[in-house]
Amino acid sequence: MDLNTISAVVPLNGRADLASWKPGAAWLAGGTWLFSEPQPHLDTLLDLSNLAWPALTLDDSHLTIAATCTIAQLNAFAAPPDFRSATLIEACCRSLLGSFKIWNMATVGGNICLALPAAPMITLMVSLDGIAVIWTPDGGERTLPVLDLVLGSQHTALEPGEVLRAIAVPVRALRRRATYRQISLTPLGRSAALLVGTRDQNSFALTVTASTKRPIRIDFSEPPSTDSLASAITAAIPHALYHDDIHGKPAWRRHLTYLLAEQIRGELFEGQPT
């Protein structure tokens, strides 16, 4: 879509150029959402592509994913054999419905910062203890769990002029067992519920997204029973927190959340040694 209010597209060549942000400007990465509908409040696009951040960097402690890493680049990550949770990467990438053209342009950071309830990169990063690395306008840096970065539908904790630089995923999180469940109102529709469960020894973490307005994570220090899991979901997610849009009503999303959470619990614990 042509954005007829844009008067300047500014390529950024270094960190110092990030200070050129001003009200009415937007960071441009893949642009798959930015160019999908009118943006009358914008007059400037600040193009991040020249910064050439490495898409994926793996060391002994973290997998660091650049905010400008595309969905295609993330999906192509060749995980070491002991990264058992890496199966979530392809699953969450495929939950982002789109053509190969979208996959090769849409970015991990853009999907997170747009903060839609069904954004699967949020699901992935919350379930894997992802930490957002945020560059501030004064040249500083701060970090924040992705769980706390996303506050609601299209609402994040980013301050004006801040930019998401990367997400750091701990290697220990990638070594956990994991499984997920995703469901949509239609066969190729936007996710109505997208849940992930991870297990490390007896500990268990359930991440709930898409059915809720913001990501919810519930942690257990020991294997939960059916009843204790349901009780924990009830305590963590009040009815008002379930999302309501054309892709599903809150009561249905709530039902799916309990149903899929129990399926995840059963897969990770029932019949398995603890």
C-alpha positions in Angstrom: 0.0 0.0 0.0 1.2 3.5 -0.7 1.6 5.6 2.4 0.8 9.0 1.2 1.6 10.8 4.4 5.3 9.7 4.3 7.6 12.5 3.3 10.9 10.8 4.1 12.5 7.4 4.3 15.8 7.6 6.2 18.3 4.8 6.0 20.1 4.3 9.3 23.8 3.4 9.0 24.9 3.2 12.6 23.6 3.4 16.2 24.1 7.1 16.4 21.5 7.5 13.6 18.8 6.0 15.9 18.7 9.4 17.6 16.9 10.8 14.5 13.6 9.3 15.8 10.9 11.9 16.4 7.2 11.8 16.9 5.6 10.8 13.6 8.5 8.5 12.7 8.4 4.7 12.7 11.1 2.0 12.6 11.0 0.1 9.3 12.2 -3.5 9.3 10.2 -5.9 7.1 7.3 -3.5 6.7 4.8 -6.3 6.1 2.3 -4.8 8.5 3.4 -1.2 8.1 2.5 -1.2 4.4 -0.7 -3.3 4.9 -2.9 -0.4 5.9 -3.0 3.4 6.1 -0.7 5.0 8.7 -1.9 8.6 8.7 -0.1 9.4 12.0 3.3 8.8 10.3 5.4 11.1 8.2 8.9 9.4 8.4 10.2 5.9 8.1 13.6 5.0 9.7 15.0 2.1 7.7 16.9 -0.4 9.9 18.0 -2.7 7.1 21.5 -1.0 6.6 22.4 -1.8 10.2 23.1 -5.4 9.1 22.6 -7.0 12.5 23.5 -10.7 12.4 20.3 -12.6 12.3 21.3 -15.4 14.7 24.2 -15.7 17.0 24.8 -18.8 19.2 27.3 -19.0 22.1 27.6 -21.1 25.2 24.8 -19.3 27.1 22.4 -17.8 24.6 20.9 -17.8 21.2 20.6 -14.2 20.2 18.0 -13.4 17.6 18.2 -10.0 16.0 15.0 -8.0 15.9 15.6 -7.8 12.1 15.9 -11.6 11.7 13.3 -12.7 9.3 10.8 -15.5 9.9 12.5 -17.5 7.1 16.0 -17.0 8.7 14.7 -18.1 12.1 12.9 -21.1 10.6 16.2 -22.2 8.9 18.1 -22.3 12.2 20.0 -25.6 12.4 19.7 -26.4 16.1 22.1 -28.7 17.9 20.7 -32.1 18.7 20.3 -31.4 22.5 18.1 -28.3 21.8 14.8 -30.2 22.4 12.7 -27.1 22.5 13.9 -26.0 19.1 10.9 -27.9 17.6 8.9 -24.9 18.8 10.7 -22.6 16.3 9.3 -24.2 13.2 5.9 -24.7 14.9 5.6 -21.0 15.8 7.0 -19.9 12.4 4.3 -21.9 10.7 1.6 -20.4 13.0 2.4 -17.1 11.3 0.2 -17.6 8.2 1.7 -16.0 5.1 3.3 -16.6 1.8 7.0 -17.2 1.2 7.2 -13.5 0.4 6.0 -12.6 3.9 8.3 -15.1 5.5 11.3 -13.6 3.8 10.4 -10.0 4.8 8.5 -10.2 8.1 10.8 -9.9 11.1 10.9 -11.5 14.5 11.1 -8.1 16.2 8.3 -6.6 14.1 6.0 -9.5 15.1 6.8 -9.0 18.7 6.5 -5.2 18.7 3.2 -5.2 16.9 2.0 -7.1 19.9 -1.1 -8.7 18.4 -2.5 -11.5 20.7 -1.9 -14.1 18.0 1.7 -13.1 17.3 3.6 -16.5 17.4 7.0 -14.9 17.9 5.7 -13.6 21.3 4.6 -17.2 22.1 8.0 -18.6 21.2 10.0 -16.1 23.1 7.9 -16.1 26.3 7.9 -19.9 26.4 11.8 -19.9 26.0 12.5 -17.3 28.6 13.4 -14.7 26.0 14.9 -11.4 27.1 14.4 -8.3 25.0 17.4 -6.2 24.5 16.2 -2.6 24.0 18.3 0.3 22.8 17.3 3.7 24.3 17.5 7.1 22.5 20.3 8.3 24.8 22.6 5.5 23.6 21.9 3.2 26.5 20.5 -0.2 26.8 18.0 -2.0 28.9 16.6 -5.5 29.1 13.2 -6.8 29.8 11.6 -10.3 29.6 9.4 -10.6 26.5 6.6 -11.6 28.9 6.8 -8.1 30.4 7.4 -6.3 27.1 4.0 -7.1 25.7 1.3 -5.4 27.8 -1.8 -5.9 25.6 -3.1 -5.9 22.1 -0.7 -3.5 20.1 0.6 -2.2 23.4 4.2 -2.7 24.6 6.5 -1.4 27.3 8.7 0.4 24.7 9.2 4.1 25.4 9.2 6.7 22.6 12.4 6.4 20.5 13.3 3.0 21.9 14.0 0.2 19.5 14.1 -3.6 20.1 17.6 -4.7 19.2 17.5 -8.4 19.9 16.0 -11.2 21.9 18.4 -13.4 24.0 17.1 -16.9 24.5 19.0 -19.0 27.2 20.5 -22.2 25.9 19.2 -23.9 29.1 15.6 -23.1 27.9 16.3 -24.7 24.5 17.3 -27.9 26.2 13.9 -28.5 27.9 11.2 -30.8 26.6 8.4 -28.9 24.9 5.1 -29.2 23.1 2.5 -26.9 21.8 -1.1 -26.7 20.7 -2.6 -24.2 18.2 -6.2 -23.9 16.9 -8.1 -21.5 14.7 -11.7 -20.8 13.9 -11.1 -21.7 10.3 -8.5 -24.1 8.8 -6.2 -21.3 7.6 -7.3 -18.6 10.1 -5.5 -16.6 12.7 -4.7 -18.4 15.9 -7.6 -18.4 18.4 -5.4 -20.1 21.0 -1.7 -20.9 20.9 -0.3 -22.6 24.0 3.2 -24.0 24.7 4.3 -26.2 27.6 7.9 -26.8 28.6 9.3 -29.3 31.1 12.6 -29.4 32.9 12.8 -32.4 35.3 9.7 -31.9 37.4 9.2 -28.2 36.7 6.6 -27.1 34.2 5.8 -23.9 32.5 2.6 -23.1 30.5 2.5 -20.2 28.1 -0.9 -19.0 26.9 -1.3 -16.7 23.9 -3.8 -15.8 21.2 -6.7 -16.7 23.4 -5.6 -13.8 25.8 -5.0 -10.1 25.2 -1.4 -10.5 26.4 0.8 -13.4 27.0 0.4 -15.4 30.2 2.9 -17.7 31.7 2.2 -20.0 34.6 5.1 -21.8 36.3 4.9 -24.9 38.4 7.7 -26.3 40.5 6.3 -29.9 40.3 4.0 -31.7 37.9 0.5 -30.3 38.2 -2.6 -32.5 38.3 -5.6 -31.8 36.1 -7.3 -30.0 38.8 -4.3 -27.9 39.9 -3.6 -26.9 36.3 -7.2 -25.8 35.8 -7.1 -23.9 39.1 -3.9 -22.1 38.2 -5.4 -21.0 34.8 -8.5 -19.7 36.5 -6.4 -17.7 39.0 -4.0 -16.3 36.3 -6.6 -15.5 33.6 -9.7 -13.6 34.6 -12.5 -13.7 32.0 -11.9 -10.1 31.0 -8.4 -11.0 29.8 -9.7 -13.4 27.1 -9.5 -11.8 23.6 -12.6 -11.0 21.7 -12.5 -10.4 17.9 -13.8 -11.9 14.6 -11.5 -14.9 15.1 -13.2 -16.1 18.3 -15.3 -15.1 21.2 -14.0 -15.0 24.8 -16.0 -18.0 26.1 -14.8 -20.2 23.3 -11.2 -19.1 23.7 -11.4 -19.8 27.4 -12.7 -23.3 26.8 -9.9 -23.9 24.3 -7.3 -22.7 26.8 -8.3 -25.3 29.4 -8.7 -28.0 26.8 -5.3 -27.5 25.2 -3.5 -26.9 28.4 -4.7 -30.3 29.7 -3.5 -31.9 26.5 -0.1 -30.4 26.9 0.1 -31.5 30.5 -0.8 -35.0 29.5 1.7 -35.2 26.8 4.6 -33.9 28.9 3.8 -35.9 32.1 1.4 -38.8 31.8 3.2 -42.1 31.4 6.5 -40.3 31.6 9.0 -40.7 34.5 9.2 -37.5 36.6 
